[in-house]
Amino acid sequence: MTIPTYQELMLPVLRLAATGEQRVANAAEHIADQLGLSTEEREELLPSGNQRVLHNRIHWAKFYMGKAGLIASPKRGRFVTTEAGKALLNTNPAQLGVQELKAYQSFNDFYDKPKPVEGETSIPAPADAAPPSIETATPEEQIEAAYQAMQSALRAELLERIVQNTPAFFEHLIVDLLIAMGYGGSQRSAATNLGRSGDGGVDGVINEDKLGLDRVYVQAKRYADTTIGRPDVQAFVGSLVGHGATKGVFVTTSSFSAQARDYVRHLNQRVILIDGDRLTDLMIEYGVGVRINRQIAFKRVDEDFFAEE
């Protein structure tokens, strides 16, 4: 027997998660027993050698079902079937895959998510949802689709980890990110200026340069689903005016409303809004909370080498 694909694993994973909170490792053992996988199949590794194939496919199965609202993560490292997932199971589905997930609007929003227009901060369209087929795509297009799939999953997992962690962790994350981006001068000075509030976010000021000639005021809100509206942003701008500041950064793990984004476009102060999508983009770009797992070099024929005079 071969290891099932991630789509073939969706239904077993959903059924198992309906019995209670699960971890990927425990789910892998249970499903391997259920399917009668051999020891070799259970231990088979990805080409990178860094993860078991079965674990990887279970992760992808729950990731996709999470986008459809069938799976939720009540706490770090755990997942469980939602009421919507249980309702689906009550219909005794014969199979569950990407095509079946399209019946859920939240999955379609993820599947068909457009690329952001200039100035917007949003996750690029996930090519993993509809990768080009071998018949129609060049190898380069297939590689790009796979890369975008992994990036999309990484962004989602980063955001999930941030929301499920503590306010203190979020404070350290913002400090680490700002330092990685070249602000604050040093870990100590940045940590001194940030982390003053205990309401689930951080509010403070950080030097824009090492000499402290200019300062950036920072406010951050760690929310799972709450959209930050214009009143919250307007209150932040009011605090900038009170401090005589001209620059501010508002960070949230959720999103900003269209009214909030439109409001900051017409201010005398320079205010940057960083939503959850943009936050994870910056973490990936500056290597905060992530590390290189594997690097692959693709080589082409050197046409100049073979060209004759």
Secondary structure as UniProt FT lines:
FT   HELIX           6..17
FT   TURN            18..19
FT   HELIX           24..35
FT   HELIX           39..43
FT   TURN            47..48
FT   HELIX           53..67
FT   TURN            68..69
FT   STRAND          71..72
FT   TURN            76..77
FT   STRAND          79..81
FT   HELIX           83..89
FT   TURN            90..91
FT   HELIX           98..101
FT   TURN            102..103
FT   HELIX           105..111
FT   TURN            118..119
FT   TURN            127..128
FT   TURN            134..136
FT   HELIX           139..164
FT   HELIX           167..180
FT   TURN            181..182
FT   HELIX           187..193
FT   STRAND          203..207
FT   TURN            210..211
FT   STRAND          215..221
FT   STRAND          227..228
FT   HELIX           230..242
FT   TURN            243..244
FT   STRAND          247..252
FT   STRAND          255..256
FT   HELIX           258..264
FT   TURN            265..266
FT   STRAND          270..274
FT   HELIX           276..286
FT   HELIX           303..306
//
